[in-house]
Amino acid sequence: MHFEGIRSTIQTDPGNAVKPRFRALHCQLEKGLPPAINELTDRIIGCAFKVPSELGGGFLEKVCGNAPFLELEDAGLHVHWQKPISVYHGGRLAGDFCADLLVESRVIVEVRAVRAIVQEHEEQLVNHLTAGPIAGGQVINFGPPVEIKRKNRICQKRPDKH
């Protein structure tokens, strides 16, 4: 199997915390993903944008992680906080990592409360998606402004070697 990541980035307008206006920075269609995962990530994004409307900004990651956890639960989604996910290498357990949020056992959400999402945040999520069984992920930064980077793992069969 070959894994290829496709990303979408969405950021709010910092001047409007109650009704965020979306500004697409980069967007590609997630071809090959089940529509249910795309719908789920959209629901997660909607819940994430409710957090700064109520809390404002400036909180640490623990608060910024707990608040969307509560929003996601209120939306009727099954969510785990700091969920250990096993990573296998060669069919053997190589170790575990903890996902900040695991939504519906299908999407990993890494929560940040920093000035901006940097490449290392995205790389960490890509590593989690590549090594584990989960196909969709997001890095959500509660900035301000709220910034979200979406990553999805696409499984494609490699061409047969002759």
GICOR-V143566 format. One line per field, one symbol per residue. ss: DSSP state (2 for helix, 1 for strand, 0 for the rest). burial: 1 if it has 24 or more other C-alpha atoms within 12 Angstrom, else 0. A space follows every 50 residues. Layout:
# GICOR-V143566
ss=???
burial=???
This chain:
# GICOR-V143566
ss=01111111111100000000011111000000002222222222222222 22222000002222222222222200001111111111100111111111 11100011111100000022222222222220000111111000001111 111111000000
burial=00011111111100001001000000000100100011011111111111 11100010000001111111110000101110001000000000001011 11111111111110001000110111111111111111111111111111 111100000000
